[in-house]
Amino acid sequence: MADVMGGGAERMTVAIANGMAERGMVVELVLAAAKGPYLSEVAMSVQLVDLGVGAVSGAVLPLARHLRRSRPDVLLTTLPHTNVVAVAAARLSGASVPTVVREAITPRRGSRPGASLMSRLSHLLAPLTYRLSAGAIAVSDGVKDAMVDVLGVPPKKIAALYNPIVTPELFAKAAEDPGHPWFAAGQPPVVLGVGSLSARKDFPTLIRAFAALDHPDARLVILGEGPERPSLEALVQELGLSGRVDLPGFAPNPFAFMSRATVYVMSSRLEGLPGTLVQALACGCPAVSTDCPSGPREVLRDGAVGPLVPVGDAPAMARAIAQTMTNPPARESLVAAVERYDAGRVLDATYEYLARIADGWRA
């Protein structure tokens, strides 16, 4: 992985590394650069390996040298560009390391407009990457289906294993004070969004939906950082929402915000298994989501747990937010709906899968 900056895939990677170490595996967390807010969450039992190359694109040879020295029983990799580099490094190492490729975002045909050269190359090489891997993990059933249909991965090669999202630590952090004045007792209702400020998260649709709400006292908070910040701030100004919309940046504890928000809204155009949506429900926060590929429909049980709206449809999103604010579901039902994402259960299954891959490779 490049680093452990503030993204969902990075947070899940740290959780998996910690979970495998807790279950008795000797775990190395190999990073192109050992930096990011999640470093503090890495367990003492996990050995950090800093390749010191900064970007993943420069990590092939350093990673191959490391694999040749350490000769791990199995290599687990996440994110498309990292997957390509990891599989190439494993081949170059000559160490016969079985690689398990974990897909956290729904694959699609063709790279997105404006994608970087590395992203386009990763997309082009994805089918070969999976052919050369020993196994594959999909974080949702929708991701597994897309891996089969789009990338041609044999179904028998894929294990559908959810992200280890719902943890005891989540509930403990949800009880903390978010330290934001809008979330104090007696304040007007707050709509919450969480995620990187990137095109894939489509926060402009959320801002436009908020502007269309017939709740003049309501407020919108979007936690996260990213390249779309200037355009989002300009849109807030354009729509006359200054003073009602806040973009405070990355929050190391978004759960404190989720447990106090009136509605959580996920506006993404593409997901794999949306961790923040699961986390919001676990915190007892009513949720609205786009019906993007894939994950939201699974999490919200075809709309039974919370409304699903078309991608990019601000009026439909505004109606769903208003409906949820007026008639919120019971907190207990939301928490119960995400029990299948319990971290202990998911990490046990992940441990068993990785051990099976390693044993089969040795045999």
C-alpha positions in Angstrom: 0.0 0.0 0.0 1.2 3.5 -0.7 0.6 4.8 2.8 -2.1 4.9 5.5 -3.6 8.3 4.7 -7.3 9.0 5.4 -9.1 6.6 3.1 -11.5 3.7 3.8 -9.3 1.1 2.1 -6.3 2.3 4.2 -8.3 2.0 7.4 -9.5 -1.5 6.5 -6.0 -2.6 5.6 -4.8 -1.6 9.1 -7.8 -3.3 10.7 -7.0 -6.5 8.8 -3.3 -6.4 9.6 -4.1 -5.9 13.3 -6.8 -8.7 13.2 -4.4 -11.2 11.6 -1.7 -10.4 14.2 -4.3 -10.9 17.0 -5.1 -14.4 15.6 -1.4 -15.5 15.7 -0.1 -14.5 12.3 3.3 -12.8 12.0 2.3 -9.7 10.1 4.3 -7.1 8.2 2.5 -4.0 6.9 4.6 -2.9 3.9 4.2 0.7 2.8 5.7 2.7 0.0 5.9 5.5 2.5 5.2 5.1 6.2 3.0 8.1 6.7 -0.6 9.0 7.4 -3.1 9.4 10.3 -3.8 5.7 10.6 -0.2 4.8 11.6 -1.3 5.4 15.2 -3.9 2.6 14.8 -1.3 0.0 13.8 -0.9 -2.6 16.6 2.5 -3.1 18.3 2.4 -6.7 17.1 2.4 -5.6 13.4 5.8 -4.8 12.0 5.9 -1.7 9.8 8.1 -1.9 6.7 8.8 1.4 5.0 10.1 1.0 1.5 10.8 4.7 1.4 9.9 5.2 -2.2 7.0 7.6 -1.7 4.8 6.4 -4.5 3.5 2.9 -5.3 4.7 3.2 -8.9 8.3 3.1 -7.6 7.9 0.2 -5.3 8.2 -2.9 -7.6 11.9 -3.5 -7.2 12.1 -2.6 -3.5 9.1 -4.8 -2.7 10.6 -7.6 -4.8 13.9 -7.4 -2.8 11.9 -7.4 0.5 9.9 -10.4 -0.5 13.1 -12.2 -1.5 14.5 -11.6 2.0 11.4 -12.2 4.1 9.7 -15.0 2.0 6.2 -14.6 3.5 3.7 -17.4 3.4 1.1 -15.1 1.7 0.9 -11.6 0.4 -2.3 -9.6 0.7 -2.8 -6.5 -1.4 -5.6 -3.9 -1.8 -6.3 -1.1 -4.4 -5.9 -1.5 -8.2 -2.5 0.2 -8.6 -1.1 -1.5 -5.5 -2.3 -4.9 -6.8 -0.5 -4.6 -10.1 2.8 -3.6 -8.3 2.4 -6.4 -5.7 1.8 -9.2 -8.2 4.7 -7.9 -10.4 7.0 -7.7 -7.3 6.1 -11.2 -6.2 6.9 -12.6 -9.6 10.3 -10.7 -9.8 11.3 -11.8 -6.3 11.7 -15.4 -7.2 10.4 -16.3 -3.7 7.3 -18.2 -4.8 4.9 -16.0 -2.8 1.2 -16.6 -3.2 -0.5 -13.3 -3.7 -4.2 -12.6 -2.7 -5.7 -9.6 -4.5 -8.4 -7.8 -2.5 -10.9 -5.7 -4.6 -12.4 -2.9 -2.5 -14.0 -0.9 -5.4 -16.4 -2.2 -8.0 -14.5 -2.9 -11.3 -16.0 -1.2 -14.4 -15.4 -1.3 -18.1 -13.1 1.4 -19.2 -11.1 3.7 -17.0 -12.8 6.9 -15.7 -12.4 10.2 -17.7 -9.3 12.1 -16.5 -7.8 9.1 -14.8 -4.0 9.2 -14.2 -1.6 7.1 -16.3 -1.1 4.7 -13.3 -4.9 4.3 -13.0 -5.3 3.6 -16.7 -2.5 1.1 -16.6 -3.9 -0.6 -13.5 -7.2 -0.9 -15.2 -5.6 -2.4 -18.3 -3.6 -4.9 -16.4 -6.3 -5.9 -13.9 -7.3 -9.1 -15.8 -3.6 -10.3 -15.9 -3.1 -9.4 -12.3 -6.0 -11.7 -11.2 -4.8 -14.5 -13.5 -1.4 -14.4 -11.8 -2.8 -14.2 -8.3 -3.3 -17.2 -6.0 -6.6 -16.0 -4.8 -9.0 -13.0 -4.7 -11.2 -11.3 -2.1 -14.3 -9.2 -3.0 -15.7 -7.0 -0.2 -19.3 -7.4 -1.3 -21.4 -9.7 -3.5 -21.7 -6.9 -6.1 -18.0 -6.5 -6.3 -17.6 -10.3 -6.8 -20.2 -10.2 -9.6 -18.3 -7.4 -11.3 -15.0 -9.2 -11.0 -16.5 -12.1 -12.8 -18.3 -10.1 -15.5 -15.8 -7.3 -16.1 -12.5 -8.8 -15.3 -13.2 -12.4 -16.2 -12.0 -13.8 -12.8 -13.3 -17.4 -12.3 -16.0 -17.4 -9.6 -14.2 -20.2 -7.7 -11.2 -18.0 -7.3 -13.1 -15.3 -5.4 -14.0 -15.2 -1.7 -16.7 -12.7 -0.8 -15.4 -11.4 2.6 -16.9 -8.2 4.0 -14.8 -5.4 5.5 -14.2 -5.7 9.3 -16.2 -2.5 10.0 -18.2 -2.9 13.2 -15.8 -3.0 16.1 -16.0 -2.3 19.9 -13.7 0.6 19.3 -16.2 2.1 16.9 -18.9 2.2 19.7 -16.4 3.7 22.2 -15.4 6.4 19.8 -19.0 7.1 18.9 -19.6 8.1 22.5 -16.9 10.8 22.4 -17.5 14.5 21.9 -17.0 15.5 18.2 -15.9 18.9 19.3 -18.0 20.7 16.7 -20.6 23.4 17.9 -23.3 22.2 15.5 -23.5 18.8 17.2 -24.1 20.1 20.7 -27.4 19.3 22.4 -30.4 21.5 21.3 -28.8 22.6 17.9 -30.7 22.4 14.6 -30.6 19.2 12.6 -27.3 18.2 10.8 -26.9 16.3 7.6 -23.6 14.5 7.5 -21.3 13.3 4.6 -18.0 11.6 5.1 -15.3 10.7 2.5 -12.5 11.9 0.4 -13.3 15.1 -1.5 -13.0 13.4 -4.8 -15.1 13.1 -8.0 -16.1 9.5 -7.1 -17.8 10.7 -3.9 -19.9 13.3 -5.8 -20.4 15.7 -3.0 -21.7 18.4 -5.4 -24.9 16.3 -5.6 -25.2 16.2 -1.8 -24.7 20.0 -1.6 -27.3 20.7 -4.2 -29.7 18.3 -2.5 -29.1 20.1 0.8 -29.8 23.4 -0.9 -33.2 22.1 -2.1 -34.2 21.0 1.4 -37.2 22.8 2.9 -35.4 23.1 6.3 -33.9 26.6 6.5 -32.4 25.9 9.9 -30.7 22.6 8.9 -26.9 22.4 8.4 -24.6 20.2 6.4 -21.1 18.9 7.5 -18.8 17.0 5.1 -15.8 15.4 6.7 -12.8 14.6 4.5 -10.1 16.1 2.4 -9.1 15.9 -1.3 -8.7 17.6 -4.6 -12.3 18.7 -5.0 -12.2 21.1 -2.0 -11.9 24.3 -4.1 -14.8 23.5 -6.4 -17.0 22.4 -3.5 -16.3 25.6 -1.6 -17.1 27.6 -4.7 -20.4 25.7 -5.1 -21.3 26.4 -1.4 -20.8 30.1 -2.2 -22.7 30.0 -5.4 -25.7 28.4 -3.8 -25.7 30.9 -0.9 -25.0 28.3 1.7 -22.2 30.0 3.6 -22.7 29.6 7.3 -24.9 26.5 6.8 -22.3 24.2 5.2 -19.0 23.3 6.8 -16.1 21.3 5.3 -13.8 20.9 8.4 -11.4 18.5 6.7 -10.3 15.0 7.8 -11.6 13.8 11.1 -9.8 10.9 12.8 -13.0 10.1 14.7 -16.0 10.4 12.3 -18.1 8.1 14.5 -18.6 10.9 17.1 -20.2 12.9 14.3 -22.3 10.0 13.0 -23.8 9.2 16.4 -25.1 12.8 16.7 -26.1 13.6 13.1 -29.7 13.7 12.0 -29.1 11.9 8.7 -26.0 10.4 7.1 -25.9 10.7 3.3 -23.7 8.9 0.9 -23.7 10.5 -2.6 -21.0 8.2 -4.3 -21.0 7.3 -8.0 -19.1 4.1 -7.3 -18.2 2.0 -4.3 -17.2 -1.5 -3.3 -18.6 -1.9 0.2 -19.2 1.6 1.6 -17.7 1.4 5.1 -18.9 4.8 6.2 -22.5 3.8 5.4 -22.1 0.7 7.6 -20.5 2.8 10.3 -23.2 5.4 10.3 -25.9 2.7 10.7 -23.8 1.0 13.5 -23.8 4.4 15.2 -27.6 4.5 15.0 -27.7 7.3 12.4 -30.5 7.1 9.8 -29.0 6.9 6.3 -29.7 7.8 2.6 -27.5 6.6 -0.2 -27.2 6.6 -3.9 -27.9 3.2 -5.5 -24.4 3.1 -7.0 -22.5 0.0 -7.9 -22.0 -1.7 -5.5 -22.6 -2.2 -1.9 -25.3 0.4 -0.8 -28.2 -1.9 -2.0 -26.7 -4.8 0.0 -26.1 -2.6 3.1 -29.6 -1.0 3.0 -31.3 -4.3 2.2 -32.9 -3.1 -1.1 -34.1 0.1 0.6 -35.7 -1.5 3.6 -33.1 0.0 6.0 -32.8 3.4 4.3 -33.8 5.1 1.0 -31.8 4.5 -2.2 -31.8 7.2 -4.8 -30.4 7.4 -8.4 -26.7 8.5 -8.8 -26.4 12.3 -9.4 -30.2 13.0 -8.7 -30.1 15.9 -6.3 -34.0 16.4 -6.2 -34.5 12.7 -5.4 -31.8 12.9 -2.7 -33.4 16.0 -1.2 -36.8 14.2 -1.0 -35.2 11.1 0.7 -33.3 13.3 3.2 -36.5 15.2 4.1 -38.5 11.9 4.4 -35.8 10.4 6.7 -35.6 13.5 8.9 -39.4 13.4 9.3 -39.8 9.7 9.9 -36.4 8.3 11.1 -36.2 4.5 11.7 -35.6 3.1 15.1 -31.9 3.2 16.2 -32.0 -0.5 17.3 -33.1 -1.6 13.8 -30.2 0.2 12.2 -27.6 -1.3 14.5 -29.1 -4.8 13.9 -29.0 -4.4 10.1 -25.2 -4.3 10.1 -24.4 -7.1 12.5 -23.0 -9.1 9.5 -20.1 -6.6 9.3 -19.0 -7.5 12.8 -15.2 -7.3 12.7 -14.6 -10.4 14.8 -16.6 -12.6 12.5 -15.1 -11.1 9.3 -11.5 -11.3 10.6 -12.0 -15.0 11.6 -13.1 -15.8 8.0 -10.3 -13.7 6.5 -7.7 -15.6 8.7 -9.1 -18.9 7.6 -9.0 -17.9 3.9 -5.4 -16.6 4.0 -4.2 -19.7 5.9 -5.9 -22.0 3.4 -4.2 -20.1 0.5 -0.8 -20.4 2.2 -1.3 -24.1 3.0 -2.5 -24.9 -0.6 0.5 -23.1 -2.1 3.0 -25.0 0.1 1.2 -28.3 -0.8 
